[in-house]
Amino acid sequence: MARPIQSVLIVGGGTAGWMAAAALQRACGPHVKVRLLESDDIGIVGVGEATVPPIRDFNGMIGLDDAEFMRATQATLKLGIEFVDWGVKGTRYFHPFGTFGPGPTLGDFHQTWLTAHLRGEGGELEAHSVCAQAARLGRVGVRAPDPRSPLSSLFTAYHFDAGLYARYLRKVCEGRGVERIEGEIVAVSQRPEDGFISGVTLKDGRELSAELYIDCTGFRGLLIEGALKTGYEDWSHWLPMNRAWAVPCARVGPTTPYTTSTARDAGWQWRIALQHRTGNGYVYCSEFGTDEETRQTLLDNLDGEALAEPRQLKFVTGRRKAYWAKNVVALGLSSGFIEPLESTSIHLVQSGVTRLLQHFPDSDFSSANIAAYNRRLGREVELVRDFVVLHYHATRRDDTPLWRHVRAAPIPDSLAERVEAYRDRGLLFQVGADEYFSMGSWMAVMHGQGITPRSANGLYGFQDPRNVAGFLQASAARTLQAAEALPAHEDFLRAQRMWAGETAAQAA
């Protein structure tokens, strides 16, 4: 019988490395020796600052105190993403967390609303989302446990400083027994009989070995690609963005509890409000915008004074052909990259880590177990890819070469099926438990960018239009009333002792 493995070496720090270290230490305790190797001489990307709600579960799983974590990372709360100029110029829509409509009902709320909408009734879709309404008002609060309350759909995530998050996790991990090793790898050794990684050699001559290696070395994939040559699946024909500028600026005005994505001539710009600054970036395709043009566009559209020189990133959208090969698991940028349009970068690290715990290997490194991990994570990443591609495919813009290109570009068959099902009769569905984005998310983007179904589900035509109108009016009124009763974003953070620099006495 295979014995449990007893040693893990995480190669590379940053958000991915320290998230892996925190989760492995928490799950394995003293039974597995967890070490993390990183070099201060090698920079980290660290631009991921927006998250999705499952990060709350991850932080809880590794035992973080919510208020302490938020103070340490200068975090704010996030209720969703506002998309500006994506459908056509001059329009905006909101992709909220949570669901549309009241609590549990017979059938799909979106079909009831859509039936009314096709009659020219029903009001705005966002009126039925408490997250969208609260975001517009700049308010946040605590999710209600009663499913009949609109606040039961008040799901929140975080905006945080990714560098501070990694630093905070390092402090937590080292306090719990994770060993951090400073050093840079100059050679990787493999077992001649099967190609498994047997050890790494550092610049100063030290040699380190472990049974399981976690590759968090960023785009270069030092172990998963440099040593094991797993190969890369290029998705740039579907997602052509290949560069980004990132720059922080001074915070001006109240912190908004949502991310903003504004379509630009050659890509899109993000805005993320933190406690101490605002994070900004411009993701673009170099074929449709020069580095200097896009850099200047970013600087011209900041809320406040730039706090640093813009930093450039270059990438190829896609994924490793294997996330787990032999005794190496790739996490974060080592595993692939999808632009952060829907804030999934940190979420996919979390998924990789939690699935690793579910598939944690014995010393025999079962091929069936590894294949199952790769299959599950690969499917999830492909579903995220499809959702991001949807934003480009659904645009009606034709005012610049980029937007004409993406609206006419081919899309994955899996996405084409979903778009046609929605165009036909507003049909929405999820593909099993491995899909993160809900039917409400798909509805928000398709409707928000102007995809109009030819009809709705025929069953919903049997509903009395007067009853439907009354139901929708009551739903919108209850949702707005619940959102208006919430405290302002910063007031809530201060009251919950989540604002950096405040003591419990000051908050009280």
C-alpha positions as a printed NumPy array, in Angstrom:
array([[  0.   ,   0.   ,   0.   ],
       [  1.393,   3.408,  -1.002],
       [  2.375,   5.649,   1.887],
       [  1.31 ,   9.305,   2.161],
       [  3.873,  11.774,   0.915],
       [  5.66 ,  13.703,   3.634],
       [  7.37 ,  16.662,   1.934],
       [  6.282,  19.476,  -0.396],
       [  8.477,  22.171,  -1.942],
       [  6.689,  25.22 ,  -3.323],
       [  8.896,  26.943,  -5.875],
       [  8.025,  30.632,  -6.096],
       [  6.138,  32.908,  -3.733],
       [  3.669,  35.641,  -4.563],
       [ -0.062,  35.15 ,  -4.185],
       [ -0.127,  31.644,  -5.684],
       [  2.813,  30.317,  -3.677],
       [  1.66 ,  31.57 ,  -0.315],
       [ -1.952,  30.544,  -0.921],
       [ -0.684,  27.023,  -1.614],
       [  1.513,  27.08 ,   1.473],
       [ -1.328,  28.253,   3.708],
       [ -3.753,  25.625,   2.44 ],
       [ -1.29 ,  22.732,   2.563],
       [ -0.122,  23.604,   6.056],
       [ -3.692,  23.917,   7.282],
       [ -4.733,  20.601,   5.75 ],
       [ -1.633,  18.537,   6.491],
       [ -0.479,  19.977,   9.804],
       [  2.739,  18.455,  11.141],
       [  2.42 ,  15.342,   8.977],
       [  3.842,  16.981,   5.847],
       [  6.894,  19.228,   5.724],
       [  5.907,  22.287,   3.687],
       [  8.683,  24.6  ,   2.452],
       [  8.543,  27.573,   0.103],
       [ 11.505,  28.668,  -1.983],
       [ 11.567,  32.196,  -3.365],
       [ 14.078,  34.844,  -4.313],
       [ 13.876,  38.522,  -3.478],
       [ 15.851,  39.116,  -6.686],
       [ 13.022,  37.736,  -8.824],
       [ 10.001,  40.021,  -8.985],
       [  6.405,  38.856,  -8.845],
       [  3.565,  39.972, -11.112],
       [  1.158,  40.733,  -8.277],
       [ -1.446,  42.766, -10.17 ],
       [ -4.447,  40.582,  -9.305],
       [ -6.447,  42.731,  -6.912],
       [-10.078,  41.825,  -7.585],
       [-11.616,  38.541,  -6.498],
       [-14.898,  36.6  ,  -6.589],
       [-16.945,  35.389,  -3.579],
       [-15.32 ,  31.937,  -3.08 ],
       [-12.193,  33.705,  -1.778],
       [-14.139,  34.189,   1.454],
       [-14.431,  30.403,   1.772],
       [-10.712,  30.006,   1.115],
       [ -9.76 ,  32.571,   3.749],
       [-12.062,  30.818,   6.187],
       [-10.611,  27.41 ,   5.301],
       [ -7.083,  28.564,   6.135],
       [ -8.269,  30.233,   9.336],
       [ -7.839,  33.941,   8.604],
       [ -9.54 ,  36.572,  10.738],
       [-11.605,  38.625,   8.284],
       [-11.068,  42.034,   9.889],
       [ -7.35 ,  41.487,  10.418],
       [ -6.919,  40.282,   6.844],
       [ -8.717,  43.336,   5.443],
       [ -6.691,  45.775,   7.492],
       [ -3.432,  44.046,   6.515],
       [ -4.232,  44.082,   2.791],
       [ -5.985,  47.495,   2.617],
       [ -9.007,  45.623,   1.316],
       [-12.449,  46.829,   0.306],
       [-15.578,  44.868,  -0.537],
       [-16.777,  44.035,  -4.038],
       [-20.353,  43.405,  -5.198],
       [-19.676,  42.836,  -8.893],
       [-18.296,  44.509, -12.025],
       [-19.591,  47.5  , -13.961],
       [-18.96 ,  47.261, -17.715],
       [-18.753,  50.565, -19.558],
       [-18.923,  50.911, -23.377],
       [-18.786,  47.153, -23.968],
       [-22.044,  46.649, -25.867],
       [-21.898,  49.942, -27.701],
       [-20.276,  53.226, -26.739],
       [-22.296,  55.191, -24.234],
       [-23.869,  52.156, -22.546],
       [-23.089,  50.428, -19.273],
       [-24.346,  47.413, -17.381],
       [-23.595,  45.645, -14.121],
       [-22.584,  42.019, -13.606],
       [-23.546,  41.422,  -9.961],
       [-22.735,  38.633,  -7.577],
       [-25.678,  36.683,  -6.205],
       [-28.874,  36.033,  -8.133],
       [-31.569,  38.012,  -9.866],
       [-34.994,  37.968,  -8.267],
       [-36.346,  36.887,  -4.894],
       [-35.477,  33.683,  -3.076],
       [-36.519,  30.171,  -4.155],
       [-39.39 ,  30.149,  -6.678],
       [-40.906,  27.582,  -8.999],
       [-39.125,  27.842, -12.319],
       [-36.474,  30.335, -13.384],
       [-36.877,  33.981, -12.405],
       [-35.013,  35.066, -15.509],
       [-37.634,  33.429, -17.744],
       [-40.449,  35.231, -15.928],
       [-38.617,  38.531, -16.34 ],
       [-37.686,  37.782, -19.946],
       [-41.293,  36.98 , -20.89 ],
       [-42.325,  40.391, -19.563],
       [-39.319,  42.097, -21.134],
       [-40.223,  40.795, -24.594],
       [-43.628,  42.455, -24.107],
       [-41.863,  45.733, -23.33 ],
       [-42.496,  45.373, -19.588],
       [-40.598,  44.188, -16.51 ],
       [-38.295,  47.161, -15.917],
       [-34.526,  46.883, -15.68 ],
       [-32.962,  43.496, -14.95 ],
       [-30.552,  45.083, -12.449],
       [-33.518,  46.264, -10.365],
       [-33.873,  42.649,  -9.232],
       [-30.292,  42.271,  -7.956],
       [-29.537,  43.493,  -4.456],
       [-25.808,  43.509,  -5.271],
       [-26.363,  45.751,  -8.305],
       [-28.637,  48.101,  -6.385],
       [-26.295,  48.301,  -3.389],
       [-23.292,  48.895,  -5.652],
       [-24.997,  51.823,  -7.365],
       [-25.73 ,  53.293,  -3.926],
       [-22.212,  52.63 ,  -2.592],
       [-23.573,  50.409,   0.183],
       [-22.584,  47.017,   1.586],
       [-23.532,  44.775,   4.479],
       [-23.884,  41.236,   5.741],
       [-25.685,  38.51 ,   3.803],
       [-28.928,  37.398,   5.442],
       [-29.429,  33.697,   6.248],
       [-33.188,  33.826,   5.464],
       [-33.601,  32.798,   1.785],
       [-36.792,  34.881,   1.576],
       [-34.853,  38.095,   2.181],
       [-33.304,  40.003,  -0.762],
       [-30.179,  40.21 ,   1.385],
       [-29.769,  36.433,   1.145],
       [-28.282,  37.205,  -2.281],
       [-25.846,  39.821,  -0.985],
       [-22.628,  38.014,  -1.901],
       [-19.377,  39.929,  -1.569],
       [-15.762,  39.427,  -2.556],
       [-12.691,  41.584,  -1.991],
       [-10.469,  44.105,  -3.643],
       [ -7.043,  43.903,  -2.028],
       [ -3.405,  44.709,  -2.623],
       [ -2.03 ,  41.416,  -3.979],
       [  1.483,  42.186,  -2.723],
       [  0.161,  42.832,   0.781],
       [ -1.936,  39.656,   0.621],
       [  1.137,  37.56 ,  -0.203],
       [  3.082,  39.287,   2.577],
       [  0.263,  38.679,   5.059],
       [ -0.032,  35.001,   4.095],
       [  3.728,  34.622,   4.467],
       [  3.537,  35.974,   8.021],
       [  0.666,  33.611,   8.826],
       [  2.407,  30.611,   7.259],
       [  5.74 ,  31.168,   8.941],
       [  3.928,  31.518,  12.252],
       [  2.415,  28.093,  11.653],
       [  5.632,  26.316,  10.771],
       [  6.068,  26.743,   7.018],
       [  9.764,  27.167,   6.239],
       [ 10.665,  29.946,   3.805],
       [ 13.938,  29.492,   1.919],
       [ 15.613,  32.394,   0.157],
       [ 17.369,  31.324,  -3.016],
       [ 17.358,  31.066,  -6.788],
       [ 17.318,  27.812,  -8.744],
       [ 20.108,  27.248, -11.267],
       [ 19.537,  23.539, -12.027],
       [ 16.729,  20.991, -11.842],
       [ 17.459,  17.264, -11.458],
       [ 15.214,  14.453, -12.714],
       [ 15.129,  10.734, -12.001],
       [ 16.477,   8.92 , -15.061],
       [ 13.973,   6.062, -14.772],
       [ 10.744,   8.129, -14.961],
       [ 11.583,  11.834, -15.305],
       [ 10.196,  12.804, -11.899],
       [ 11.836,  15.851, -10.331],
       [ 14.387,  14.617,  -7.797],
       [ 15.774,  17.948,  -6.61 ],
       [ 16.815,  21.509,  -7.364],
       [ 20.17 ,  23.217,  -7.003],
       [ 20.412,  26.823,  -5.832],
       [ 22.83 ,  29.508,  -6.95 ],
       [ 24.778,  29.183,  -3.691],
       [ 25.227,  25.431,  -4.172],
       [ 22.53 ,  24.185,  -1.784],
       [ 20.39 ,  21.273,  -2.959],
       [ 16.745,  20.826,  -2.02 ],
       [ 14.453,  17.894,  -2.603],
       [ 10.846,  16.916,  -1.897],
       [  8.296,  14.347,  -2.976],
       [  5.816,  16.854,  -4.403],
       [  6.726,  20.154,  -6.114],
       [  4.373,  23.099,  -6.628],
       [  5.437,  25.33 ,  -9.513],
       [  4.565,  28.978,  -8.79 ],
       [  7.34 ,  30.493, -10.898],
       [  5.054,  32.617, -13.064],
       [  4.878,  32.68 , -16.846],
       [  8.205,  30.848, -17.278],
       [  6.951,  27.665, -15.559],
       [ 10.418,  26.641, -14.439],
       [  9.449,  23.081, -13.485],
       [  6.228,  22.325, -15.371],
       [  7.609,  23.599, -18.683],
       [ 11.322,  24.241, -18.249],
       [ 11.979,  20.727, -16.94 ],
       [  8.946,  18.622, -17.861],
       [  8.074,  20.216, -21.227],
       [  4.329,  19.739, -20.814],
       [  3.475,  22.123, -23.653],
       [  1.115,  25.106, -23.907],
       [ -2.314,  25.428, -25.498],
       [ -2.521,  28.863, -27.137],
       [ -5.965,  30.551, -27.01 ],
       [ -4.96 ,  33.872, -28.541],
       [ -7.133,  33.181, -31.624],
       [-10.117,  33.51 , -29.268],
       [ -8.633,  36.028, -26.819],
       [ -6.081,  38.191, -28.655],
       [ -5.16 ,  40.509, -25.773],
       [ -1.454,  39.986, -25.094],
       [ -0.19 ,  42.921, -23.037],
       [ -1.159,  45.081, -20.088],
       [ -0.052,  48.224, -18.316],
       [ -0.669,  48.469, -14.565],
       [ -0.352,  51.567, -12.377],
       [ -1.699,  52.688,  -8.987],
       [ -3.067,  56.172,  -8.477],
       [ -4.132,  58.288,  -5.518],
       [ -7.584,  57.502,  -4.165],
       [-10.079,  60.268,  -4.868],
       [-13.498,  60.211,  -3.227],
       [-15.285,  57.319,  -1.511],
       [-14.238,  53.734,  -2.253],
       [-16.623,  52.12 ,  -4.718],
       [-17.662,  48.542,  -3.813],
       [-17.296,  47.226,  -7.338],
       [-14.736,  46.851, -10.112],
       [-15.069,  48.935, -13.272],
       [-14.111,  47.659, -16.732],
       [-14.166,  50.31 , -19.464],
       [-13.751,  49.304, -23.101],
       [-11.014,  51.255, -24.89 ],
       [ -9.954,  51.409, -28.554],
       [ -7.411,  48.577, -28.246],
       [ -8.737,  46.679, -25.207],
       [-10.135,  47.583, -21.821],
       [ -9.193,  49.409, -18.633],
       [ -9.774,  48.249, -15.077],
       [-10.344,  50.374, -11.982],
       [-10.211,  48.901,  -8.458],
       [-10.652,  51.079,  -5.384],
       [ -8.624,  50.036,  -2.318],
       [ -8.412,  51.739,   1.052],
       [ -5.071,  53.44 ,   0.369],
       [ -5.041,  53.798,  -3.428],
       [ -6.814,  52.898,  -6.64 ],
       [ -5.498,  50.118,  -8.874],
       [ -5.657,  50.661, -12.632],
       [ -4.621,  48.809, -15.748],
       [ -5.083,  48.639, -19.492],
       [ -5.27 ,  45.188, -21.092],
       [ -4.74 ,  45.411, -24.853],
       [ -3.699,  43.695, -28.055],
       [ -0.414,  44.964, -29.477],
       [ -1.728,  44.418, -33.006],
       [ -4.324,  47.149, -32.474],
       [ -2.564,  49.606, -30.167],
       [  1.061,  50.575, -29.605],
       [  2.711,  50.387, -26.209],
       [  3.067,  54.166, -26.021],
       [ -0.513,  54.887, -27.126],
       [ -2.023,  52.501, -24.608],
       [  0.262,  53.685, -21.822],
       [ -0.785,  57.275, -22.409],
       [ -4.471,  56.351, -22.618],
       [ -4.197,  54.686, -19.22 ],
       [ -2.477,  57.688, -17.654],
       [ -5.01 ,  60.075, -19.203],
       [ -7.903,  58.191, -17.627],
       [ -6.803,  57.926, -13.983],
       [ -8.923,  59.326, -11.153],
       [ -5.956,  60.781,  -9.317],
       [ -2.222,  61.3  ,  -9.527],
       [ -0.193,  58.292, -10.657],
       [  1.807,  56.876,  -7.742],
       [  4.375,  55.013,  -9.851],
       [  5.49 ,  54.491, -13.409],
       [  3.207,  52.113, -15.348],
       [  4.496,  48.54 , -15.362],
       [  4.077,  46.395, -18.465],
       [  3.171,  42.708, -18.639],
       [  3.34 ,  40.501, -21.727],
       [  1.437,  37.223, -21.957],
       [ -0.078,  34.621, -24.236],
       [ -3.593,  33.611, -23.27 ],
       [ -3.95 ,  29.872, -22.822],
       [ -3.137,  26.988, -20.509],
       [ -0.615,  24.245, -19.886],
       [ -1.552,  21.011, -21.593],
       [ -1.142,  19.41 , -18.159],
       [ -1.483,  21.25 , -14.866],
       [ -0.092,  18.246, -13.032],
       [  2.697,  16.204, -14.592],
       [  4.647,  13.506, -12.727],
       [  5.32 ,  15.054,  -9.275],
       [  4.835,  18.716, -10.268],
       [  1.628,  20.748,  -9.945],
       [  1.506,  24.189, -11.597],
       [ -0.475,  26.994,  -9.956],
       [ -1.123,  30.588, -10.935],
       [  0.665,  31.983, -13.97 ],
       [  2.727,  28.801, -14.262],
       [ -0.467,  26.969, -15.201],
       [ -1.7  ,  29.449, -17.806],
       [ -3.323,  32.848, -18.126],
       [ -6.755,  34.27 , -18.875],
       [ -7.017,  38.045, -18.811],
       [ -8.585,  39.3  , -15.538],
       [-11.777,  40.625, -17.142],
       [-13.933,  38.669, -14.688],
       [-11.45 ,  38.62 , -11.78 ],
       [-10.751,  34.904, -12.074],
       [ -6.941,  34.84 , -11.7  ],
       [ -6.857,  34.378,  -7.933],
       [ -9.963,  32.184,  -8.074],
       [ -8.216,  29.717, -10.396],
       [ -5.284,  29.544,  -7.961],
       [ -7.809,  28.739,  -5.245],
       [ -9.445,  26.068,  -7.424],
       [ -6.087,  24.495,  -8.201],
       [ -5.151,  24.379,  -4.521],
       [ -8.472,  23.01 ,  -3.264],
       [ -8.563,  20.356,  -5.981],
       [ -5.004,  19.383,  -5.079],
       [ -6.195,  18.756,  -1.525],
       [ -9.006,  16.591,  -2.91 ],
       [ -6.548,  14.68 ,  -5.113],
       [ -3.621,  14.735,  -2.705],
       [ -1.159,  12.063,  -3.859],
       [  0.378,   9.052,  -2.209],
       [  3.966,   8.131,  -2.915],
       [  2.906,   6.145,  -5.996],
       [  1.518,   9.26 ,  -7.754],
       [ -1.392,   7.387,  -9.308],
       [ -1.831,   8.26 , -12.984],
       [ -5.617,   7.975, -12.652],
       [ -5.632,  10.503,  -9.818],
       [ -3.443,  12.936, -11.786],
       [ -5.599,  12.541, -14.904],
       [ -8.759,  13.267, -12.913],
       [ -7.2  ,  16.447, -11.481],
       [ -6.159,  17.66 , -14.925],
       [ -9.563,  16.84 , -16.398],
       [-11.531,  18.662, -13.688],
       [ -9.369,  21.762, -13.572],
       [ -9.077,  21.885, -17.351],
       [-12.84 ,  21.839, -17.73 ],
       [-13.254,  24.657, -15.235],
       [-10.657,  26.804, -16.994],
       [-12.289,  26.2  , -20.375],
       [-15.63 ,  27.363, -18.967],
       [-14.002,  30.528, -17.624],
       [-12.426,  31.045, -21.045],
       [-15.815,  30.776, -22.752],
       [-17.351,  33.313, -20.387],
       [-14.569,  35.818, -21.043],
       [-14.774,  35.266, -24.832],
       [-18.523,  36.022, -24.612],
       [-17.807,  39.658, -23.703],
       [-15.928,  40.188, -26.963],
       [-18.25 ,  38.117, -29.135],
       [-21.369,  39.913, -27.87 ],
       [-20.136,  43.43 , -28.588],
       [-21.945,  45.501, -31.194],
       [-19.072,  47.963, -31.502],
       [-17.468,  48.493, -34.893],
       [-15.742,  51.822, -34.306],
       [-12.139,  50.539, -34.081],
       [-10.221,  47.705, -35.772],
       [-10.037,  45.714, -32.513],
       [-13.786,  45.637, -31.961],
       [-14.485,  44.784, -35.583],
       [-11.978,  41.941, -35.27 ],
       [-13.315,  40.377, -32.063],
       [-16.987,  40.556, -32.989],
       [-16.27 ,  38.657, -36.207],
       [-13.743,  36.197, -34.749],
       [-14.587,  32.499, -34.363],
       [-15.599,  31.295, -30.911],
       [-15.342,  27.884, -29.21 ],
       [-18.116,  25.458, -30.159],
       [-19.034,  25.15 , -26.493],
       [-19.725,  28.892, -26.334],
       [-21.554,  28.987, -29.67 ],
       [-23.996,  26.385, -28.324],
       [-24.783,  28.505, -25.264],
       [-25.215,  31.722, -27.208],
       [-27.568,  30.101, -29.706],
       [-29.618,  28.5  , -26.907],
       [-30.059,  31.934, -25.341],
       [-30.81 ,  33.663, -28.656],
       [-33.434,  31.04 , -29.445],
       [-35.511,  31.126, -26.256],
       [-33.476,  32.633, -23.433],
       [-32.234,  29.233, -22.291],
       [-29.474,  29.344, -19.683],
       [-27.717,  26.378, -18.084],
       [-24.652,  25.386, -16.128],
       [-22.246,  22.628, -17.078],
       [-21.958,  20.59 , -13.895],
       [-20.39 ,  21.354, -10.546],
       [-17.069,  22.453, -12.035],
       [-18.53 ,  25.622, -13.581],
       [-18.108,  28.761, -11.486],
       [-20.273,  31.258, -13.371],
       [-23.986,  30.998, -12.652],
       [-26.942,  31.391, -14.979],
       [-27.341,  34.886, -13.543],
       [-23.806,  35.748, -14.656],
       [-24.468,  34.547, -18.189],
       [-27.749,  36.476, -18.201],
       [-26.08 ,  39.679, -16.996],
       [-23.526,  39.716, -19.817],
       [-25.769,  38.489, -22.637],
       [-28.57 ,  40.896, -21.804],
       [-26.187,  43.676, -20.816],
       [-24.461,  43.574, -24.19 ],
       [-27.652,  43.419, -26.219],
       [-28.253,  39.767, -27.088],
       [-32.056,  39.54 , -27.327],
       [-33.779,  36.142, -27.457],
       [-36.305,  35.496, -30.194],
       [-38.719,  34.173, -27.572],
       [-38.9  ,  32.897, -24.002],
       [-39.855,  29.47 , -22.691],
       [-43.431,  28.888, -23.792],
       [-44.55 ,  27.73 , -20.342],
       [-44.046,  31.227, -18.979],
       [-46.532,  32.596, -21.506],
       [-49.287,  30.96 , -19.472],
       [-48.705,  33.407, -16.63 ],
       [-51.221,  36.223, -16.195],
       [-49.395,  39.402, -17.358],
       [-51.028,  41.441, -14.596],
       [-49.79 ,  39.031, -11.95 ],
       [-46.325,  39.032, -13.489],
       [-46.241,  42.827, -13.524],
       [-47.241,  42.969,  -9.867],
       [-44.689,  40.321,  -8.938],
       [-41.853,  42.136, -10.711],
       [-42.802,  45.514,  -9.246],
       [-42.855,  44.028,  -5.746],
       [-39.526,  42.263,  -6.318],
       [-37.827,  45.464,  -7.483],
       [-39.293,  47.485,  -4.622],
       [-38.186,  44.987,  -1.965],
       [-34.713,  44.772,  -3.498],
       [-34.253,  48.541,  -3.554],
       [-35.594,  48.903,  -0.022],
       [-33.132,  46.283,   1.247],
       [-30.199,  47.969,  -0.532],
       [-31.125,  51.428,   0.76 ],
       [-31.134,  50.14 ,   4.34 ],
       [-27.487,  49.041,   4.134],
       [-24.672,  51.227,   5.503],
       [-22.283,  53.125,   3.259],
       [-19.239,  51.107,   2.208],
       [-16.582,  52.893,   4.267],
       [-18.903,  53.243,   7.295],
       [-19.406,  49.482,   7.264],
       [-15.684,  48.745,   7.016],
       [-14.921,  51.064,   9.926],
       [-17.721,  49.642,  12.058],
       [-16.448,  46.111,  11.43 ],
       [-12.835,  47.118,  12.304],
       [-11.796,  46.38 ,   8.719],
       [-10.287,  49.8  ,   7.984],
       [ -6.49 ,  49.856,   8.142],
       [ -4.954,  51.71 ,  11.07 ],
       [ -8.086,  51.74 ,  13.198],
       [ -8.266,  50.139,  16.594],
       [-11.33 ,  48.5  ,  18.054],
       [-11.89 ,  51.528,  20.295],
       [-11.762,  53.94 ,  17.332],
       [-14.174,  51.838,  15.353],
       [-16.598,  51.754,  18.262]])
